[in-house]
Amino acid sequence: MKLNELRDNPGATPKRTRVGRGPGSGKGKMGGRGIKGQKSRSGVAINGYEGGQMPLYQRLPKRGFNVPNPKKYAVVNLGILAKFIDAGKIDAKAPITEDVLVESGLVRRKLDGVRILAKGDFSAKIDLEVTGASKAAIEVVEKAGGSLKVKA
């Protein structure tokens, strides 16, 4: 196949309807817009308008609260951290900080900090210092003989 032989599938791009081009076109005179009224004019965008009836989005009850500036954490599971330690990408004897996790490639970027979760098997004795951790993750690390410090 050559570049000059590339074609779209037949019928994939229908010809654009040219409105207002005489009575023979079937879309002449008013161009399918009817006679007068708001929708016959140009520049009309009335999405959600229900002819004076209270629109659906206003009739439904409001629920919940969206935090305007939520914190986004890079999440690390203990199972993956154990794999990186076994592979020798992270030194278990030295203290492990967020910067060490980024350098090893386990975390792409810190965002608002790194949060440790307890998913997976973990048995290495390590010294971790991160922004956040689940209670279960702290328990697992301390049970393995290590320490997990959460900085404020």
Secondary structure in CASP SS format (residue, H / E / C, confidence):
PFRMAT SS
TARGET T0000
AUTHOR 0000-0000-0000
METHOD secondary structure of the structure
MODEL  1
M C 1.00
K C 1.00
L H 1.00
N H 1.00
E H 1.00
L C 1.00
R C 1.00
D C 1.00
N C 1.00
P C 1.00
G C 1.00
A C 1.00
T C 1.00
P C 1.00
K C 1.00
R C 1.00
T C 1.00
R C 1.00
V C 1.00
G C 1.00
R C 1.00
G C 1.00
P H 1.00
G H 1.00
S H 1.00
G C 1.00
K C 1.00
G C 1.00
K C 1.00
M C 1.00
G C 1.00
G C 1.00
R C 1.00
G C 1.00
I C 1.00
K C 1.00
G C 1.00
Q H 1.00
K H 1.00
S H 1.00
R C 1.00
S C 1.00
G C 1.00
V C 1.00
A C 1.00
I C 1.00
N C 1.00
G C 1.00
Y C 1.00
E E 1.00
G C 1.00
G C 1.00
Q E 1.00
M C 1.00
P C 1.00
L H 1.00
Y H 1.00
Q H 1.00
R H 1.00
L C 1.00
P C 1.00
K C 1.00
R C 1.00
G C 1.00
F C 1.00
N C 1.00
V C 1.00
P C 1.00
N C 1.00
P C 1.00
K C 1.00
K C 1.00
Y E 1.00
A E 1.00
V E 1.00
V E 1.00
N E 1.00
L H 1.00
G H 1.00
I H 1.00
L H 1.00
A H 1.00
K H 1.00
F H 1.00
I H 1.00
D H 1.00
A C 1.00
G C 1.00
K C 1.00
I C 1.00
D C 1.00
A C 1.00
K C 1.00
A C 1.00
P C 1.00
I E 1.00
T C 1.00
E H 1.00
D H 1.00
V H 1.00
L H 1.00
V H 1.00
E H 1.00
S H 1.00
G C 1.00
L C 1.00
V C 1.00
R C 1.00
R C 1.00
K C 1.00
L E 1.00
D C 1.00
G C 1.00
V E 1.00
R E 1.00
I E 1.00
L E 1.00
A C 1.00
K C 1.00
G C 1.00
D C 1.00
F C 1.00
S C 1.00
A C 1.00
K C 1.00
I C 1.00
D E 1.00
L E 1.00
E E 1.00
V E 1.00
T C 1.00
G E 1.00
A E 1.00
S C 1.00
K H 1.00
A H 1.00
A H 1.00
I H 1.00
E H 1.00
V H 1.00
V H 1.00
E H 1.00
K H 1.00
A C 1.00
G C 1.00
G C 1.00
S E 1.00
L E 1.00
K E 1.00
V E 1.00
K C 1.00
A C 1.00
END
